[in-house]
């Protein structure tokens, strides 16, 4: 009998499933960490919006004074 050598190279189904599972786990960890940063950034965004609104209010009076003169 002749000894058959396995000449085909490639990935098995188990290897592909493992790689996809690892990618899914890493993606879910990344999504959770990014959503945590977005939740922490929300109060800062509100604070900056309030600051910008107060600057717009204070500078709108200056525009009227410059336009009159």
PDB file of N, H, CA, C and O in Angstrom:
ATOM      1  N   UNK A   1       0.820  -1.186   0.000  1.00  0.00           N
ATOM      2  CA  UNK A   1       0.000   0.000   0.000  1.00  0.00           C
ATOM      3  C   UNK A   1       0.864   1.250   0.000  1.00  0.00           C
ATOM      4  O   UNK A   1       1.931   1.320   0.610  1.00  0.00           O
ATOM      5  N   UNK A   2       0.354   2.198  -0.698  1.00  0.00           N
ATOM      6  H   UNK A   2      -0.513   2.141  -1.193  1.00  0.00           H
ATOM      7  CA  UNK A   2       1.072   3.461  -0.762  1.00  0.00           C
ATOM      8  C   UNK A   2       0.618   4.356   0.387  1.00  0.00           C
ATOM      9  O   UNK A   2      -0.554   4.373   0.762  1.00  0.00           O
ATOM     10  N   UNK A   3       1.547   5.073   0.915  1.00  0.00           N
ATOM     11  H   UNK A   3       2.499   5.058   0.610  1.00  0.00           H
ATOM     12  CA  UNK A   3       1.232   6.024   1.992  1.00  0.00           C
ATOM     13  C   UNK A   3       0.779   7.338   1.352  1.00  0.00           C
ATOM     14  O   UNK A   3       1.516   7.931   0.565  1.00  0.00           O
ATOM     15  N   UNK A   4      -0.415   7.787   1.684  1.00  0.00           N
ATOM     16  H   UNK A   4      -1.014   7.305   2.324  1.00  0.00           H
ATOM     17  CA  UNK A   4      -0.959   9.017   1.115  1.00  0.00           C
ATOM     18  C   UNK A   4      -0.515  10.220   1.951  1.00  0.00           C
ATOM     19  O   UNK A   4      -0.660  10.240   3.174  1.00  0.00           O
ATOM     20  N   UNK A   5       0.013  11.191   1.273  1.00  0.00           N
ATOM     21  H   UNK A   5       0.130  11.174   0.280  1.00  0.00           H
ATOM     22  CA  UNK A   5       0.422  12.417   1.954  1.00  0.00           C
ATOM     23  C   UNK A   5      -0.689  13.457   1.788  1.00  0.00           C
ATOM     24  O   UNK A   5      -1.325  13.571   0.740  1.00  0.00           O
ATOM     25  N   UNK A   6      -0.882  14.183   2.837  1.00  0.00           N
ATOM     26  H   UNK A   6      -0.366  14.090   3.688  1.00  0.00           H
ATOM     27  CA  UNK A   6      -1.893  15.253   2.783  1.00  0.00           C
ATOM     28  C   UNK A   6      -1.232  16.477   2.143  1.00  0.00           C
ATOM     29  O   UNK A   6      -0.417  17.156   2.767  1.00  0.00           O
ATOM     30  N   UNK A   7      -1.592  16.739   0.914  1.00  0.00           N
ATOM     31  H   UNK A   7      -2.254  16.187   0.407  1.00  0.00           H
ATOM     32  CA  UNK A   7      -0.952  17.834   0.189  1.00  0.00           C
ATOM     33  C   UNK A   7      -1.786  19.099   0.180  1.00  0.00           C
ATOM     34  O   UNK A   7      -1.294  20.167  -0.186  1.00  0.00           O
ATOM     35  N   UNK A   8      -3.023  18.992   0.572  1.00  0.00           N
ATOM     36  H   UNK A   8      -3.423  18.125   0.869  1.00  0.00           H
ATOM     37  CA  UNK A   8      -3.872  20.179   0.591  1.00  0.00           C
ATOM     38  C   UNK A   8      -3.543  21.019   1.820  1.00  0.00           C
ATOM     39  O   UNK A   8      -3.453  20.513   2.939  1.00  0.00           O
ATOM     40  N   UNK A   9      -3.367  22.304   1.580  1.00  0.00           N
ATOM     41  H   UNK A   9      -3.440  22.714   0.671  1.00  0.00           H
ATOM     42  CA  UNK A   9      -3.122  23.192   2.713  1.00  0.00           C
ATOM     43  C   UNK A   9      -4.273  24.191   2.790  1.00  0.00           C
ATOM     44  O   UNK A   9      -4.859  24.564   1.773  1.00  0.00           O
ATOM     45  N   UNK A  10      -4.581  24.609   3.989  1.00  0.00           N
ATOM     46  H   UNK A  10      -4.105  24.307   4.815  1.00  0.00           H
ATOM     47  CA  UNK A  10      -5.681  25.542   4.188  1.00  0.00           C
ATOM     48  C   UNK A  10      -6.146  25.497   5.621  1.00  0.00           C
ATOM     49  O   UNK A  10      -5.535  24.856   6.475  1.00  0.00           O
ATOM     50  N   UNK A  11      -7.241  26.191   5.870  1.00  0.00           N
ATOM     51  H   UNK A  11      -7.738  26.712   5.176  1.00  0.00           H
ATOM     52  CA  UNK A  11      -7.786  26.272   7.222  1.00  0.00           C
ATOM     53  C   UNK A  11      -8.936  25.282   7.367  1.00  0.00           C
ATOM     54  O   UNK A  11      -9.702  25.049   6.432  1.00  0.00           O
ATOM     55  N   UNK A  12      -9.035  24.717   8.543  1.00  0.00           N
ATOM     56  H   UNK A  12      -8.413  24.906   9.303  1.00  0.00           H
ATOM     57  CA  UNK A  12     -10.168  23.840   8.820  1.00  0.00           C
ATOM     58  C   UNK A  12     -11.340  24.689   9.303  1.00  0.00           C
ATOM     59  O   UNK A  12     -11.181  25.866   9.626  1.00  0.00           O
ATOM     60  N   UNK A  13     -12.490  24.086   9.345  1.00  0.00           N
ATOM     61  H   UNK A  13     -12.619  23.130   9.083  1.00  0.00           H
ATOM     62  CA  UNK A  13     -13.689  24.790   9.800  1.00  0.00           C
ATOM     63  C   UNK A  13     -13.549  25.204  11.252  1.00  0.00           C
ATOM     64  O   UNK A  13     -14.004  26.285  11.628  1.00  0.00           O
ATOM     65  N   UNK A  14     -12.938  24.379  12.068  1.00  0.00           N
ATOM     66  H   UNK A  14     -12.568  23.501  11.762  1.00  0.00           H
ATOM     67  CA  UNK A  14     -12.759  24.703  13.493  1.00  0.00           C
ATOM     68  C   UNK A  14     -11.855  25.915  13.648  1.00  0.00           C
ATOM     69  O   UNK A  14     -12.126  26.784  14.477  1.00  0.00           O
ATOM     70  N   UNK A  15     -10.793  25.987  12.871  1.00  0.00           N
ATOM     71  H   UNK A  15     -10.573  25.282  12.197  1.00  0.00           H
ATOM     72  CA  UNK A  15      -9.899  27.145  12.940  1.00  0.00           C
ATOM     73  C   UNK A  15     -10.624  28.424  12.536  1.00  0.00           C
ATOM     74  O   UNK A  15     -10.434  29.467  13.161  1.00  0.00           O
ATOM     75  N   UNK A  16     -11.438  28.352  11.516  1.00  0.00           N
ATOM     76  H   UNK A  16     -11.592  27.505  11.009  1.00  0.00           H
ATOM     77  CA  UNK A  16     -12.180  29.539  11.077  1.00  0.00           C
ATOM     78  C   UNK A  16     -13.194  29.980  12.134  1.00  0.00           C
ATOM     79  O   UNK A  16     -13.349  31.176  12.378  1.00  0.00           O
ATOM     80  N   UNK A  17     -13.874  29.039  12.754  1.00  0.00           N
ATOM     81  H   UNK A  17     -13.748  28.067  12.556  1.00  0.00           H
ATOM     82  CA  UNK A  17     -14.849  29.381  13.797  1.00  0.00           C
ATOM     83  C   UNK A  17     -14.144  30.009  14.990  1.00  0.00           C
ATOM     84  O   UNK A  17     -14.654  30.961  15.579  1.00  0.00           O
ATOM     85  N   UNK A  18     -12.981  29.487  15.351  1.00  0.00           N
ATOM     86  H   UNK A  18     -12.567  28.713  14.873  1.00  0.00           H
ATOM     87  CA  UNK A  18     -12.230  30.069  16.467  1.00  0.00           C
ATOM     88  C   UNK A  18     -11.785  31.491  16.170  1.00  0.00           C
ATOM     89  O   UNK A  18     -11.872  32.359  17.037  1.00  0.00           O
ATOM     90  N   UNK A  19     -11.314  31.738  14.970  1.00  0.00           N
ATOM     91  H   UNK A  19     -11.243  31.033  14.265  1.00  0.00           H
ATOM     92  CA  UNK A  19     -10.886  33.093  14.594  1.00  0.00           C
ATOM     93  C   UNK A  19     -12.072  34.049  14.617  1.00  0.00           C
ATOM     94  O   UNK A  19     -11.949  35.170  15.111  1.00  0.00           O
ATOM     95  N   UNK A  20     -13.197  33.631  14.098  1.00  0.00           N
ATOM     96  H   UNK A  20     -13.296  32.720  13.696  1.00  0.00           H
ATOM     97  CA  UNK A  20     -14.387  34.492  14.103  1.00  0.00           C
ATOM     98  C   UNK A  20     -14.844  34.756  15.537  1.00  0.00           C
ATOM     99  O   UNK A  20     -15.256  35.872  15.855  1.00  0.00           O
ATOM    100  N   UNK A  21     -14.779  33.751  16.401  1.00  0.00           N
ATOM    101  H   UNK A  21     -14.445  32.844  16.142  1.00  0.00           H
ATOM    102  CA  UNK A  21     -15.168  33.945  17.798  1.00  0.00           C
ATOM    103  C   UNK A  21     -14.242  34.936  18.490  1.00  0.00           C
ATOM    104  O   UNK A  21     -14.706  35.772  19.265  1.00  0.00           O
ATOM    105  N   UNK A  22     -12.952  34.857  18.226  1.00  0.00           N
ATOM    106  H   UNK A  22     -12.576  34.177  17.596  1.00  0.00           H
ATOM    107  CA  UNK A  22     -12.003  35.804  18.823  1.00  0.00           C
ATOM    108  C   UNK A  22     -12.267  37.217  18.323  1.00  0.00           C
ATOM    109  O   UNK A  22     -12.211  38.170  19.101  1.00  0.00           O
ATOM    110  N   UNK A  23     -12.551  37.361  17.042  1.00  0.00           N
ATOM    111  H   UNK A  23     -12.596  36.587  16.411  1.00  0.00           H
ATOM    112  CA  UNK A  23     -12.854  38.687  16.487  1.00  0.00           C
ATOM    113  C   UNK A  23     -14.115  39.255  17.117  1.00  0.00           C
ATOM    114  O   UNK A  23     -14.154  40.444  17.433  1.00  0.00           O
ATOM    115  N   UNK A  24     -15.141  38.444  17.308  1.00  0.00           N
ATOM    116  H   UNK A  24     -15.108  37.478  17.052  1.00  0.00           H
ATOM    117  CA  UNK A  24     -16.388  38.903  17.927  1.00  0.00           C
ATOM    118  C   UNK A  24     -16.141  39.342  19.370  1.00  0.00           C
ATOM    119  O   UNK A  24     -16.671  40.365  19.805  1.00  0.00           O
ATOM    120  N   UNK A  25     -15.353  38.589  20.102  1.00  0.00           N
ATOM    121  H   UNK A  25     -14.922  37.758  19.749  1.00  0.00           H
ATOM    122  CA  UNK A  25     -15.053  38.953  21.494  1.00  0.00           C
ATOM    123  C   UNK A  25     -14.294  40.268  21.549  1.00  0.00           C
ATOM    124  O   UNK A  25     -14.628  41.137  22.355  1.00  0.00           O
ATOM    125  N   UNK A  26     -13.286  40.432  20.713  1.00  0.00           N
ATOM    126  H   UNK A  26     -13.015  39.726  20.058  1.00  0.00           H
ATOM    127  CA  UNK A  26     -12.520  41.680  20.704  1.00  0.00           C
ATOM    128  C   UNK A  26     -13.386  42.873  20.282  1.00  0.00           C
ATOM    129  O   UNK A  26     -13.252  43.962  20.842  1.00  0.00           O
ATOM    130  N   UNK A  27     -14.256  42.678  19.318  1.00  0.00           N
ATOM    131  H   UNK A  27     -14.365  41.794  18.864  1.00  0.00           H
ATOM    132  CA  UNK A  27     -15.137  43.761  18.875  1.00  0.00           C
ATOM    133  C   UNK A  27     -16.109  44.161  19.975  1.00  0.00           C
ATOM    134  O   UNK A  27     -16.385  45.348  20.153  1.00  0.00           O
ATOM    135  N   UNK A  28     -16.631  43.192  20.712  1.00  0.00           N
ATOM    136  H   UNK A  28     -16.407  42.228  20.567  1.00  0.00           H
ATOM    137  CA  UNK A  28     -17.571  43.531  21.785  1.00  0.00           C
ATOM    138  C   UNK A  28     -16.866  44.269  22.919  1.00  0.00           C
ATOM    139  O   UNK A  28     -17.444  45.181  23.510  1.00  0.00           O
ATOM    140  N   UNK A  29     -15.641  43.893  23.229  1.00  0.00           N
ATOM    141  H   UNK A  29     -15.171  43.152  22.749  1.00  0.00           H
ATOM    142  CA  UNK A  29     -14.877  44.616  24.258  1.00  0.00           C
ATOM    143  C   UNK A  29     -14.619  46.046  23.811  1.00  0.00           C
ATOM    144  O   UNK A  29     -14.708  46.976  24.612  1.00  0.00           O
ATOM    145  N   UNK A  30     -14.301  46.224  22.538  1.00  0.00           N
ATOM    146  H   UNK A  30     -14.229  45.468  21.886  1.00  0.00           H
ATOM    147  CA  UNK A  30     -14.041  47.561  22.024  1.00  0.00           C
ATOM    148  C   UNK A  30     -15.304  48.422  22.057  1.00  0.00           C
ATOM    149  O   UNK A  30     -15.246  49.593  22.431  1.00  0.00           O
ATOM    150  N   UNK A  31     -16.433  47.852  21.671  1.00  0.00           N
ATOM    151  H   UNK A  31     -16.479  46.900  21.367  1.00  0.00           H
ATOM    152  CA  UNK A  31     -17.692  48.610  21.673  1.00  0.00           C
ATOM    153  C   UNK A  31     -18.055  49.027  23.098  1.00  0.00           C
ATOM    154  O   UNK A  31     -18.494  50.155  23.318  1.00  0.00           O
ATOM    155  N   UNK A  32     -17.877  48.135  24.056  1.00  0.00           N
ATOM    156  H   UNK A  32     -17.520  47.218  23.877  1.00  0.00           H
ATOM    157  CA  UNK A  32     -18.187  48.480  25.437  1.00  0.00           C
ATOM    158  C   UNK A  32     -17.270  49.573  25.975  1.00  0.00           C
ATOM    159  O   UNK A  32     -17.730  50.456  26.700  1.00  0.00           O
ATOM    160  N   UNK A  33     -15.999  49.533  25.637  1.00  0.00           N
ATOM    161  H   UNK A  33     -15.626  48.816  25.048  1.00  0.00           H
ATOM    162  CA  UNK A  33     -15.083  50.562  26.133  1.00  0.00           C
ATOM    163  C   UNK A  33     -15.362  51.910  25.468  1.00  0.00           C
ATOM    164  O   UNK A  33     -15.289  52.945  26.130  1.00  0.00           O
ATOM    165  N   UNK A  34     -15.677  51.915  24.183  1.00  0.00           N
ATOM    166  H   UNK A  34     -15.736  51.074  23.645  1.00  0.00           H
ATOM    167  CA  UNK A  34     -15.975  53.173  23.498  1.00  0.00           C
ATOM    168  C   UNK A  34     -17.268  53.775  24.033  1.00  0.00           C
ATOM    169  O   UNK A  34     -17.354  54.991  24.201  1.00  0.00           O
ATOM    170  N   UNK A  35     -18.263  52.955  24.301  1.00  0.00           N
ATOM    171  H   UNK A  35     -18.192  51.966  24.164  1.00  0.00           H
ATOM    172  CA  UNK A  35     -19.515  53.495  24.840  1.00  0.00           C
ATOM    173  C   UNK A  35     -19.295  54.069  26.233  1.00  0.00           C
ATOM    174  O   UNK A  35     -19.958  55.037  26.607  1.00  0.00           O
ATOM    175  N   UNK A  36     -18.383  53.497  27.005  1.00  0.00           N
ATOM    176  H   UNK A  36     -17.845  52.711  26.701  1.00  0.00           H
ATOM    177  CA  UNK A  36     -18.048  54.060  28.315  1.00  0.00           C
ATOM    178  C   UNK A  36     -17.420  55.436  28.183  1.00  0.00           C
ATOM    179  O   UNK A  36     -17.741  56.342  28.953  1.00  0.00           O
ATOM    180  N   UNK A  37     -16.527  55.601  27.212  1.00  0.00           N
ATOM    181  H   UNK A  37     -16.266  54.865  26.587  1.00  0.00           H
ATOM    182  CA  UNK A  37     -15.905  56.908  26.996  1.00  0.00           C
ATOM    183  C   UNK A  37     -16.935  57.927  26.516  1.00  0.00           C
ATOM    184  O   UNK A  37     -16.879  59.094  26.906  1.00  0.00           O
ATOM    185  N   UNK A  38     -17.862  57.503  25.685  1.00  0.00           N
ATOM    186  H   UNK A  38     -17.907  56.555  25.368  1.00  0.00           H
ATOM    187  CA  UNK A  38     -18.889  58.429  25.207  1.00  0.00           C
ATOM    188  C   UNK A  38     -19.799  58.880  26.351  1.00  0.00           C
ATOM    189  O   UNK A  38     -20.202  60.042  26.399  1.00  0.00           O
ATOM    190  N   UNK A  39     -20.121  57.979  27.260  1.00  0.00           N
ATOM    191  H   UNK A  39     -19.794  57.035  27.221  1.00  0.00           H
ATOM    192  CA  UNK A  39     -20.946  58.347  28.404  1.00  0.00           C
ATOM    193  C   UNK A  39     -20.215  59.314  29.320  1.00  0.00           C
ATOM    194  O   UNK A  39     -20.833  60.209  29.897  1.00  0.00           O
ATOM    195  N   UNK A  40     -18.908  59.145  29.459  1.00  0.00           N
ATOM    196  H   UNK A  40     -18.406  58.418  28.991  1.00  0.00           H
ATOM    197  CA  UNK A  40     -18.132  60.071  30.287  1.00  0.00           C
ATOM    198  C   UNK A  40     -17.985  61.436  29.617  1.00  0.00           C
ATOM    199  O   UNK A  40     -17.866  62.450  30.306  1.00  0.00           O
ATOM    200  N   UNK A  41     -17.992  61.476  28.298  1.00  0.00           N
ATOM    201  H   UNK A  41     -18.088  60.653  27.738  1.00  0.00           H
ATOM    202  CA  UNK A  41     -17.800  62.720  27.567  1.00  0.00           C
ATOM    203  C   UNK A  41     -19.074  63.553  27.486  1.00  0.00           C
ATOM    204  O   UNK A  41     -19.000  64.741  27.172  1.00  0.00           O
ATOM    205  N   UNK A  42     -20.228  62.976  27.756  1.00  0.00           N
ATOM    206  H   UNK A  42     -20.288  62.011  28.012  1.00  0.00           H
ATOM    207  CA  UNK A  42     -21.487  63.694  27.626  1.00  0.00           C
ATOM    208  C   UNK A  42     -21.582  64.902  28.562  1.00  0.00           C
ATOM    209  O   UNK A  42     -21.995  65.966  28.099  1.00  0.00           O
ATOM    210  N   UNK A  43     -21.226  64.808  29.853  1.00  0.00           N
ATOM    211  H   UNK A  43     -20.891  63.944  30.229  1.00  0.00           H
ATOM    212  CA  UNK A  43     -21.272  66.011  30.696  1.00  0.00           C
ATOM    213  C   UNK A  43     -20.324  67.110  30.220  1.00  0.00           C
ATOM    214  O   UNK A  43     -20.643  68.293  30.337  1.00  0.00           O
ATOM    215  N   UNK A  44     -19.175  66.736  29.692  1.00  0.00           N
ATOM    216  H   UNK A  44     -18.916  65.775  29.597  1.00  0.00           H
ATOM    217  CA  UNK A  44     -18.243  67.736  29.168  1.00  0.00           C
ATOM    218  C   UNK A  44     -18.836  68.443  27.956  1.00  0.00           C
ATOM    219  O   UNK A  44     -18.669  69.652  27.795  1.00  0.00           O
ATOM    220  N   UNK A  45     -19.532  67.688  27.101  1.00  0.00           N
ATOM    221  H   UNK A  45     -19.668  66.706  27.232  1.00  0.00           H
ATOM    222  CA  UNK A  45     -20.162  68.295  25.934  1.00  0.00           C
ATOM    223  C   UNK A  45     -21.230  69.293  26.346  1.00  0.00           C
ATOM    224  O   UNK A  45     -21.350  70.365  25.752  1.00  0.00           O
ATOM    225  N   UNK A  46     -22.002  68.944  27.360  1.00  0.00           N
ATOM    226  H   UNK A  46     -21.904  68.073  27.843  1.00  0.00           H
ATOM    227  CA  UNK A  46     -23.046  69.848  27.850  1.00  0.00           C
ATOM    228  C   UNK A  46     -22.419  71.110  28.437  1.00  0.00           C
ATOM    229  O   UNK A  46     -22.927  72.212  28.233  1.00  0.00           O
ATOM    230  N   UNK A  47     -21.321  70.948  29.160  1.00  0.00           N
ATOM    231  H   UNK A  47     -20.908  70.053  29.326  1.00  0.00           H
ATOM    232  CA  UNK A  47     -20.640  72.100  29.746  1.00  0.00           C
ATOM    233  C   UNK A  47     -20.089  73.023  28.669  1.00  0.00           C
ATOM    234  O   UNK A  47     -20.208  74.243  28.782  1.00  0.00           O
ATOM    235  N   UNK A  48     -19.494  72.464  27.639  1.00  0.00           N
ATOM    236  H   UNK A  48     -19.398  71.473  27.548  1.00  0.00           H
ATOM    237  CA  UNK A  48     -18.946  73.274  26.553  1.00  0.00           C
ATOM    238  C   UNK A  48     -20.074  73.981  25.801  1.00  0.00           C
ATOM    239  O   UNK A  48     -19.928  75.137  25.405  1.00  0.00           O
ATOM    240  N   UNK A  49     -21.186  73.295  25.608  1.00  0.00           N
ATOM    241  H   UNK A  49     -21.305  72.356  25.931  1.00  0.00           H
ATOM    242  CA  UNK A  49     -22.316  73.924  24.922  1.00  0.00           C
ATOM    243  C   UNK A  49     -22.837  75.121  25.720  1.00  0.00           C
ATOM    244  O   UNK A  49     -23.159  76.164  25.151  1.00  0.00           O
ATOM    245  N   UNK A  50     -22.914  74.961  27.032  1.00  0.00           N
ATOM    246  H   UNK A  50     -22.652  74.114  27.495  1.00  0.00           H
ATOM    247  CA  UNK A  50     -23.340  76.078  27.873  1.00  0.00           C
ATOM    248  C   UNK A  50     -22.356  77.228  27.829  1.00  0.00           C
ATOM    249  O   UNK A  50     -22.758  78.391  27.792  1.00  0.00           O
ATOM    250  N   UNK A  51     -21.088  76.919  27.833  1.00  0.00           N
ATOM    251  H   UNK A  51     -20.761  75.974  27.863  1.00  0.00           H
ATOM    252  CA  UNK A  51     -20.063  77.958  27.756  1.00  0.00           C
ATOM    253  C   UNK A  51     -20.144  78.698  26.424  1.00  0.00           C
ATOM    254  O   UNK A  51     -20.055  79.925  26.389  1.00  0.00           O
ATOM    255  N   UNK A  52     -20.314  77.961  25.332  1.00  0.00           N
ATOM    256  H   UNK A  52     -20.387  76.964  25.361  1.00  0.00           H
ATOM    257  CA  UNK A  52     -20.426  78.586  24.020  1.00  0.00           C
ATOM    258  C   UNK A  52     -21.679  79.453  23.925  1.00  0.00           C
ATOM    259  O   UNK A  52     -21.653  80.519  23.310  1.00  0.00           O
ATOM    260  N   UNK A  53     -22.764  79.002  24.527  1.00  0.00           N
ATOM    261  H   UNK A  53     -22.784  78.136  25.026  1.00  0.00           H
ATOM    262  CA  UNK A  53     -23.994  79.796  24.503  1.00  0.00           C
ATOM    263  C   UNK A  53     -23.803  81.099  25.265  1.00  0.00           C
ATOM    264  O   UNK A  53     -24.276  82.146  24.822  1.00  0.00           O
ATOM    265  N   UNK A  54     -23.117  81.050  26.405  1.00  0.00           N
ATOM    266  H   UNK A  54     -22.734  80.200  26.765  1.00  0.00           H
ATOM    267  CA  UNK A  54     -22.892  82.283  27.163  1.00  0.00           C
ATOM    268  C   UNK A  54     -21.957  83.225  26.414  1.00  0.00           C
ATOM    269  O   UNK A  54     -22.125  84.443  26.472  1.00  0.00           O
ATOM    270  N   UNK A  55     -20.971  82.668  25.709  1.00  0.00           N
ATOM    271  H   UNK A  55     -20.834  81.678  25.661  1.00  0.00           H
ATOM    272  CA  UNK A  55     -20.097  83.525  24.901  1.00  0.00           C
ATOM    273  C   UNK A  55     -20.865  84.171  23.757  1.00  0.00           C
ATOM    274  O   UNK A  55     -20.667  85.350  23.463  1.00  0.00           O
ATOM    275  N   UNK A  56     -21.733  83.412  23.116  1.00  0.00           N
ATOM    276  H   UNK A  56     -21.894  82.454  23.356  1.00  0.00           H
ATOM    277  CA  UNK A  56     -22.541  83.973  22.037  1.00  0.00           C
ATOM    278  C   UNK A  56     -23.443  85.081  22.559  1.00  0.00           C
ATOM    279  O   UNK A  56     -23.628  86.100  21.893  1.00  0.00           O
ATOM    280  N   UNK A  57     -23.999  84.890  23.736  1.00  0.00           N
ATOM    281  H   UNK A  57     -23.849  84.063  24.277  1.00  0.00           H
ATOM    282  CA  UNK A  57     -24.879  85.903  24.319  1.00  0.00           C
ATOM    283  C   UNK A  57     -24.106  87.164  24.662  1.00  0.00           C
ATOM    284  O   UNK A  57     -24.586  88.273  24.425  1.00  0.00           O
ATOM    285  N   UNK A  58     -22.909  87.001  25.221  1.00  0.00           N
ATOM    286  H   UNK A  58     -22.520  86.100  25.414  1.00  0.00           H
ATOM    287  CA  UNK A  58     -22.133  88.180  25.611  1.00  0.00           C
ATOM    288  C   UNK A  58     -21.554  88.906  24.403  1.00  0.00           C
ATOM    289  O   UNK A  58     -21.424  90.129  24.433  1.00  0.00           O
ATOM    290  N   UNK A  59     -21.206  88.190  23.348  1.00  0.00           N
ATOM    291  H   UNK A  59     -21.311  87.196  23.324  1.00  0.00           H
ATOM    292  CA  UNK A  59     -20.639  88.857  22.176  1.00  0.00           C
ATOM    293  C   UNK A  59     -21.704  89.412  21.242  1.00  0.00           C
ATOM    294  O   UNK A  59     -21.391  90.235  20.381  1.00  0.00           O
ATOM    295  N   UNK A  60     -22.951  88.986  21.388  1.00  0.00           N
ATOM    296  H   UNK A  60     -23.206  88.318  22.087  1.00  0.00           H
ATOM    297  CA  UNK A  60     -24.000  89.530  20.520  1.00  0.00           C
ATOM    298  C   UNK A  60     -24.241  90.998  20.831  1.00  0.00           C
ATOM    299  O   UNK A  60     -24.555  91.772  19.927  1.00  0.00           O
ATOM    300  N   UNK A  61     -24.100  91.398  22.088  1.00  0.00           N
ATOM    301  H   UNK A  61     -23.844  90.769  22.822  1.00  0.00           H
ATOM    302  CA  UNK A  61     -24.220  92.805  22.438  1.00  0.00           C
ATOM    303  C   UNK A  61     -23.093  93.629  21.861  1.00  0.00           C
ATOM    304  O   UNK A  61     -23.299  94.790  21.507  1.00  0.00           O
ATOM    305  N   UNK A  62     -21.908  93.057  21.758  1.00  0.00           N
ATOM    306  H   UNK A  62     -21.742  92.114  22.045  1.00  0.00           H
ATOM    307  CA  UNK A  62     -20.767  93.774  21.182  1.00  0.00           C
ATOM    308  C   UNK A  62     -20.961  93.997  19.694  1.00  0.00           C
ATOM    309  O   UNK A  62     -20.547  95.032  19.172  1.00  0.00           O
ATOM    310  N   UNK A  63     -21.570  93.065  19.006  1.00  0.00           N
ATOM    311  H   UNK A  63     -21.906  92.224  19.430  1.00  0.00           H
ATOM    312  CA  UNK A  63     -21.816  93.224  17.567  1.00  0.00           C
ATOM    313  C   UNK A  63     -22.768  94.388  17.317  1.00  0.00           C
ATOM    314  O   UNK A  63     -22.603  95.126  16.346  1.00  0.00           O
ATOM    315  N   UNK A  64     -23.760  94.556  18.181  1.00  0.00           N
ATOM    316  H   UNK A  64     -23.894  93.956  18.970  1.00  0.00           H
ATOM    317  CA  UNK A  64     -24.698  95.669  17.998  1.00  0.00           C
ATOM    318  C   UNK A  64     -24.018  97.003  18.239  1.00  0.00           C
ATOM    319  O   UNK A  64     -24.307  97.974  17.541  1.00  0.00           O
ATOM    320  N   UNK A  65     -23.118  97.071  19.214  1.00  0.00           N
ATOM    321  H   UNK A  65     -22.883  96.282  19.781  1.00  0.00           H
ATOM    322  CA  UNK A  65     -22.407  98.323  19.492  1.00  0.00           C
ATOM    323  C   UNK A  65     -21.487  98.671  18.317  1.00  0.00           C
ATOM    324  O   UNK A  65     -21.410  99.838  17.933  1.00  0.00           O
ATOM    325  N   UNK A  66     -20.806  97.712  17.751  1.00  0.00           N
ATOM    326  H   UNK A  66     -20.869  96.764  18.063  1.00  0.00           H
ATOM    327  CA  UNK A  66     -19.910  97.962  16.626  1.00  0.00           C
ATOM    328  C   UNK A  66     -20.713  98.365  15.396  1.00  0.00           C
ATOM    329  O   UNK A  66     -20.253  99.210  14.627  1.00  0.00           O
ATOM    330  N   UNK A  67     -21.867  97.806  15.188  1.00  0.00           N
ATOM    331  H   UNK A  67     -22.240  97.121  15.813  1.00  0.00           H
ATOM    332  CA  UNK A  67     -22.676  98.112  14.019  1.00  0.00           C
ATOM    333  C   UNK A  67     -23.247  99.518  14.097  1.00  0.00           C
ATOM    334  O   UNK A  67     -23.439 100.150  13.058  1.00  0.00           O
ATOM    335  N   UNK A  68     -23.526 100.030  15.287  1.00  0.00           N
ATOM    336  H   UNK A  68     -23.370  99.517  16.131  1.00  0.00           H
ATOM    337  CA  UNK A  68     -24.121 101.347  15.455  1.00  0.00           C
ATOM    338  C   UNK A  68     -23.086 102.429  15.180  1.00  0.00           C
ATOM    339  O   UNK A  68     -23.435 103.461  14.606  1.00  0.00           O
ATOM    340  N   UNK A  69     -21.849 102.240  15.559  1.00  0.00           N
ATOM    341  H   UNK A  69     -21.565 101.402  16.025  1.00  0.00           H
ATOM    342  CA  UNK A  69     -20.834 103.288  15.414  1.00  0.00           C
ATOM    343  C   UNK A  69     -20.266 103.362  14.071  1.00  0.00           C
ATOM    344  O   UNK A  69     -19.402 104.200  13.812  1.00  0.00           O
TER     345      UNK A  69
END
